Amino acid sequence: MNQPKGNAKIQKILEAARVILAEEGYTAATISQIAAKAEVSRGLLHYHFRSKEDLLVQVFRHNMEDILEATNNIFSNAENLSDLAAGLTQALQFILESDPYYFTLFMESWTLVRQGPEAMTLLREFHARFRQAIHDGLEGMAQKGAIQPAKNLGGMAAVLTAIVDGVSLQMTIEPVLSKDNSIWGAVRSAIVLLAGQECES
């Protein structure tokens, strides 16, 4: 169920769901807790959202749109590989430190993959769109001469996606790692090395 962003009540419910699902975990969180946090009745909550799974899906979808927009902006503003690496790592670090719920909710969405098709569909959609955003961004940088043209942009996009996924997973489990500048330096170096290669198809 796609929810319009402009409805204040819906936004309040989604924000409450975001907090409760991240803090309690999907299994332990209840509709009653979310309704109480949002200061709405269970009836109103169920009017807008079918189930707890639907709430997680909608929260994740909103997060997904935000990260895709940020990714497009990073590639648009990058003039060279160093800019790209700095932009991606700074954005990732900012999310991890200022919005720890973001990747916690991403991890929670994995708990639903075997329980319902909607979460699996959403995860596939997110990864496909994220890979495409990186692919298009790399292609755009190559067209303006910021990086060397590569034959296998799809492969590069998949590996960059894996880097983002892996780093975010580790740092969500061990938040102290996000304070380690040597790790961020290694991530930047990996991005520069990957995006600077002429890949074989």
Stockholm file with secondary structure:
# STOCKHOLM 1.0

chainA/1-201         MNQPKGNAKIQKILEAARVILAEEGYTAATISQIAAKAEVSRGLLHYHFRSKEDLLVQVFRHNMEDILEATNNIFSNAENLSDLAAGLTQALQFILESDPYYFTLFMESWTLVRQGPEAMTLLREFHARFRQAIHDGLEGMAQKGAIQPAKNLGGMAAVLTAIVDGVSLQMTIEPVLSKDNSIWGAVRSAIVLLAGQECES
#=GR chainA/1-201 SS CCCCTTCHHHHHHHHHHHHHHHHHCTTTCCHHHHHHHHTCCHHHHHHHCSSHHHHHHHHHHHHHHHHHHHHHHHHHHCCSHHHHHHHHHHHHHHHHHHCTHHHHHHHHHHTTTTTCHHHHHHHHHHHHHHHHHHHHHHHHHHHTTSSCCCSCHHHHHHHHHHHHHHHHHHHHHSGGGGGCHHHHHHHHHHHHHHHTSCCCC
#=GC SS_cons         CCCCTTCHHHHHHHHHHHHHHHHHCTTTCCHHHHHHHHTCCHHHHHHHCSSHHHHHHHHHHHHHHHHHHHHHHHHHHCCSHHHHHHHHHHHHHHHHHHCTHHHHHHHHHHTTTTTCHHHHHHHHHHHHHHHHHHHHHHHHHHHTTSSCCCSCHHHHHHHHHHHHHHHHHHHHHSGGGGGCHHHHHHHHHHHHHHHTSCCCC
//
